[in-house]
């Protein structure tokens, strides 16, 4: 007979249950305990989405299956602080299971609980334990409501006694529950796992005027920026800055592609402010990207050169620390507060209808079709001109065009058939991945070459660092050549007859 969990309605029911158990068994041994529990997940609830949770009790950590409350992997912490990233844990099954769950995101405490548990050991006439019953009260800190339950844990060889207890529980009004305790506790705490998403999730209507649509999209994107501000300042993980910058880029792209919807002065002000935010955070993001490549870079060079790579990244970490201080200070400034407040308040304002721009009152569906198809045609034309000798800069411009199209498809996805839009975005993403990898390899080589020029080869360590940097440039150049060769097949699939036909049908 498996373990069974029952909802405990109130304290009176628990007392009545204890009395009933005492009457039906020879003896009952009661022990009580209280334990503090912390639940950990990433900011975007990656573990929860995969029905997992990281649970900390004292110095004991467990990856828990939320479908069953079972521990899948365990680890004992040596210090009071919980390591933030999966790679901070020692090599173990625990680390290997945590790796795909959290990926590059940092773990943070999402809820603190206190569980009061009373264990009832039911004995037979031979003074042997035949059944265990646990009465548990789980309280989320800061909340009055608790999650109360009764756990029936049978003992092997005493099936009939377990059935007897199950009948007593039912007689006393307890009903079996299948939702695990941590899921119920999170719900009682008022938390909303999965509510945050950096992706555009706005529903527009075809007949909505274009100005209202743009304002709704801008309001959503500024909201994403706001949600990521604290994560950037506190340096929880690099994805906060990434999501912040993507929201800025999407906003700029929206304003530059959907023209004649806002008055020119307002558009110019918004673009200037958004450009400032992009420039403010650009250098820090570049360093984040490089630092995430450390293990890959180490694998690219021979073993004797790896100490040079380690020194390179030690230098980059120091630079990143300085850059983070600059960004944090800038985000605490009056200028930043003025910019973000304007961006936040603008969509809420009513604008003068006497000076309404020419495209402001056009149905959103018409504007969407026009700008999407225009961008698609431009990509087809530019991509078809790329050859094996095309300079990197032109391929970079094609990447930007694809990104703009991707943003448009995401902005207006709710206006078109879902399956067709998913198919378009999936196909475009394949092309974007190729172009993005090509551009990353190009930028990394330029960065390393510039870094190499600043070195002073006056010591053995300096020569080792220079050799490692040069080796990396060679390997990255080889990878880039492979990506360029793959481009032509990838673009051919995107520029297929069927794809052109579908685009024309949907967006003209």
N, C-alpha and C positions, 0 to 999 in steps of 0.2 A: 504494500500500500504506500503510495507516494506521500510526500509532505503536502498538507492542505492549509490554505490560508483563508481566514474568515474575517469579515469586517466586524469590529466591535462597536456597537451603537453608543454605549455610554458606560460610566463607572458602575452604575447599579447592575448592569448586565454582567460585568466582570465579577462582581461580588457574588451574584446568584450562581454564576458558573463555578466559582471556587467551592461554594457550599455543595453544589450537586456532585462535584468530583470527589469531595471528601466523604460524601455519603456512599459512594459507589465503589471506592477503593479502600484497601486496608490502611494505607497510609499515604501521606502527601508531604513531600519535602519542598519547601519554598525558598528560593534565593532571589535577591533583587540586585540590579546593577543599573548604572547610568553611564552612557558613553556619548561623547561628542563626535559628530560625523561631519565631514566636509565633502561636498560634491564638486568635481572639477570637470570643465569642458572648455572648448575654445569659444571665442566671442560669437562665432556663427554656428555654434552647437553642432560641430561635425561629428562628435561621438554620439550624441543623442539621435541624430538623423540615421545613424547606423545601429540604433538600438543598443548603445553602449553608454557607460558612464564610468568615470574614474572616481572611486570612493576612497576617502582617507579616514581611517580610524586610528588615532594616536600616530604612531610611526609606521602603521601598516597601510599599504596601498593595494587596491584591487581594481582590475578592469571587470566591471560587472555587466552581465547580459541582462538588459532591461526586460527581456521577455520572460525571464525565469528567476531573476535576482541571484543567479549563480555566479561565482567568481571564475573568470576565464583565465586570469593570470595575476600573480601577486608579486609584490616587491616590498622590502623593508627599507624605509628611509633612515639615514644615519643622522641627518641634521633636522632642524626645525622647519627649514624652508623647503618647499616642494620644488624640484627641478622643473623649469618652465617648458623645455623642449624635449622631444623624445630622445634626441641625440645626447642629452645630458645624463641619461641613465646608463648604467653599466650594461655591457652586452649580456642579453638574456632573452628568454621567451617573452617576458613582460615588455621589453623594449621593442621587440619585433612585432608584437601585436599592437602596440601603441603607435608605431611609425605610420602605417597607412591610415589610421584613424585621425590623428592630429595633423599629419603632414608638416607644413612649415609654420603652422600657427602655434602660438604659446597657450599653455593651459592656465586657466584662472578659476578661482573659486566662484561658483555660481549660486551656491546655497550652503548655509550652515545649519545643521540639525542637532538636536539632542534626543537620544532614544533612551527611554526608561523601560527596562525589560524585567519582567518577573517570570522566572522559570519554575514551573510546577513539575516535579518528578513524581509520577504516580507509581506506587509500589504494590506488589501483590502480597499474599500471605507469607511468602518466602523472603520478603524484604528485597525483592529484585525490581529494578525499574522496568516497567512494561510500556509506558508511554511518557512522552514529554510534551508539555503544553506551555507555550510562551505567550505571555500577555505583553504586547508591545505598544508603547505610546511614543510616536515620533512627532516632535514639534520643530517647526522651522523658526529660526531666530527672527524675532520681529513680527511674528504672526501669532494670533491667539488660537487659531484653529489647529487641531492636531490630527494626525493620521493614526488611528487606533486599529489594532488587528490582533487576532488570536491565531497562533501557528500551531498546528497539530503535527508533531514529529513522531511517527511510529518507531518502535524498536523492533528490530528483526527477531522473528520468532513469536511475536505477540500480536498477531493480526486481529484476533477477535477482540482484544482489549482496545485496539485502535478504532475498530468499528463501533465499539460501545461508546467511546469518547465522542466520535463523530455524531452519533445519534443524540448524545447529551447536548452537544453544541447546537444541533438543529432544533432540539426541543426548547432550548433557551433563546431561540430567535436569531441565532447567528447564521448569516448567509455567506457561502463561499465566494471569494473574489478571485479574479484572474489577472487584474491589473496590478503589476508589481508595486511595492511600497514606495520606491523612489519616484516613479512616475506620478503616483498620487500625491506625494509630498511636494513635488515641483508644481503640480497644478494648484494645490492649496496655497503655495507661496505666491501665486499670481504671476509666475514666470511664464513666458511664451516662447518656448524653444522653437527655433526656426523662423521667428518673426522677422529677423534681420536678413536682408539680402542686398548685396551690392548691385545686383542686376536690376535693370529697369522693369518695374512691375506696376505699370499704370494702364488702366483701361480707358481708352478714348472712344468716342462715338463718331461715326462718319460725318454727321451733320454738325458736329461741334465746330465753332469758328476757330480758325488757326491761332489767333492770339490767345484764346483761352487754353487751347491745347499746349502751346509753348509755355505758358505760365504754369500750368499744372506739371509739366515735365521738369521745368526749372525748380519748382518748389520741392519735388521729389528728390532731385539730384543734390540740392543744397542740404536737404535733410540727411542724405547719406554722408555728406561732408561733416555735418555736425556730429553724427553718431560715431565718427572715427577720430574726432579731434583728441579726446582724452587718451585714446590708444596710441596716437602719435606722440603726444607729450610725455606719456609715461613709458614709452618704448616697450610696450607689451610684446609686440612682434611686428615684423616688416609689412604684414598685410594691411594693417591699419593705414599706413601711408599709401600703399598701393591703391586701396579702395578710395581713399580721399582724392588721389590724383586722377584716377579714372573718372570719378564724378566731375572733377574740374574739366577734364578733356571732353567728356560727353556734353557738358554745358556749352563749352566753346564751340564744339562741332555743331550743336543744335542751332546756335545763333548765326553761325557762318553759312549754314546750308539752307535753313528756312528763313529766307530774306523777305523784307517788306511786311513783316508781321508786327514788329515793334518800331516805334519811331527811331530815327537814326541816332539821336542824342543818347537815348536810353540804351540802345544796342552798343554804342561806343563805350559808354560807362561800364556796362556789364562785361564787355570783352576786356577792357583795361584791367578791371578788378580781377577777373578770372586769370588773365595772363600773369598778374602779380602773384597770385596763389601758386600758379604753376612754376614760376621762376623761384619762388621762395623754397619750394620743396624738391626741386629737380636734382640738385647735387646729392642730397641725402638719399634719394631713391636710386641714383646711379650706384652709389657705394653699397646700398643694400643688395642690389642685383649682383654685383661683383662678389660680395661676401658669401652669397648663397651658392656661388660656383666653386667654393674652395675645394671640396672633396673631388669634384669633377676635374679641376685643374691639376690636383695632385696625381690623379690617375693618368693624366695626359703625358707626363714627363717621366723619364727613367728614375729609378729609385735614388741614385746619387744626387739628382737635382731637386728632390722633394723638399729638403730643408730650405732651399732658396724660395720655393713657393710659400712655405710656411712663414718665412720672413716677410715676403711680399704682403701676405694677408694680415700679418701683425701690424704692418704699416698702415694698411687700409682701415683696420679696426680703429686705430688711433685717430685717423682722419675722420672716420664716421662719428666718433665720439664728439669731436669738436663741432662737426656739422650739425649733430643733433642738438647741441646746446644753442646754436644759432637759430635753428628752426623753432625750438621751444620758446626762446626769448621773443622771436618774431610773432609767434602765435599768442603771446601774452601781451602784445603791444596794442596801443590805441588804434594804430593804422589797421591792423588785422581785424580788430573788433568792429571798426567802422565798415570795412569791406564785407565781412560775413553778415553783419546786421543788415546792410543794404541788400545783399543777395537774398537774405531770408525774408525781408519785408516787401520787396518789390512785387512778387506774384500776388500778394494780398491787396495791393492798391488798385483802385479804380482809376482808369486813365481817361483823359479827355477825348470824348468821342468826336469832337469837332476836328481833331487832327489825326483821325484814325488812318494808319498806313494802308496802302492799296490792297495788300493781301490779308489784312487782319481779319476780315469778315468772310473770307473764302472758306468753304467747308474743308475740314481737315483732310478728308479722304482725297480731295483733288490736289492739295498741296503735297501730300505724302506721295501719291503716284508720280507726280512730276519730278520731285527731287530724287526719289529712289531710282527711277528709270534713267534720269540724266547721269547719275553717278555710275550706274551699271554700264552704260554705254561708254563712258570715259575710261573705265577699267578695261573693258574689252579692247578699246582702241590702243591704250597705252601698253597693255600687256602683250598685245600682238606684235609690237615693235621691238620687244626685248630679244637680244641675241646673246651669244656667248661672249661678245666683246662689250656689251652695255656696261657703262660705269655704274659703280655701286650706288651713286647718288640717285640715278633714275629708278633703280629698283626700290630704293628707299621711298621715293615719291609714290610709286605704285602701292607700296605697303600702306602709306597714309591714306590713299584713295580707298583702299579696301577697308581700312578701319572706319572711315567716314560712312561707307555703305553699311557696314555692320551696325554702327550706331543708329542709322536711319531705320534699318529693319527692326532693331530692338525698340526704338521709340514708338513706331507705328504698328507693331506686331498685332495689337488687338483689333486693328481695322481689317485684317485680311484672314483668310482661312488658316487655321492653326497648323495643320499638317504641312501645307505648302511652305509656310514661313519657316517651320523647323527644318525642312529639307533645304531651303535656300541658305539658311544660316549655317547648317552643317557643312554644306559644300563650300561656302565662303570661308569657313573656319579652316578647312584643309589648306586652302590657298594662303590664308593669313599665317598659319603655322609655318609654312615654308618660307614666306617672306620675312616673318618675324625672326626666325632662326638665322636667316641670312644677314639681316640687319644687326642682330645681337653679336654675331661673330665679327662683323665688320667693325662695330663700335668697340668691342673688346680688344681687337688688334690695334686700333688707333690709340686706345687708352694705354695699352702695354708699351707701344712704341714710344709714346710721349713720356711714359714713366722711365723707360730705358734711357732716354736722352738726358734725364736729370740725374742719373746715377754717377757716383764717383767711385771708380774701381781702384780703391786704394788699399783694400784688404782682401783676405781670402773670402770672407763672408760676402763682400761686395761683388767679387767675381762670381761667386756661387749664385747670388741673386740675379746678376746680369745674365748668366747662362740659363737659369731657369726661365727668366722672362723671355729670352730669345727663343728657347725651346717651345714655350707656350705659343708664341706668335706663329711659329712654323706649323704647329699642330692645328691651331685655329684656322689658319689659312687653308690647310688641307681639308678640314671639315667644311669650310665655306664653299670650296670648289665643288664638293659633293652635293651640297644643298643647291647650288646654282644649276648643276646638271639635272637635278630632280625637278626643278621649277617647270621645265617645259612640258613634262608629262602632267604635272598638277594643273597647270594653266589650261592645257588642252581639255582636260575633263571639265573645268569650270566653264570654258568657252564652247561647250558642246552645243550641237543643234537643238537638242531637247531643252537644255537649260535656257538658251536664248528664247525659245518658243514660249516656255512657261513664264519667264520674266515679262515678255511682251504682252502675253495674255492677261497677266495679273496687274501690271502697272501702267498700262496705256488705256 
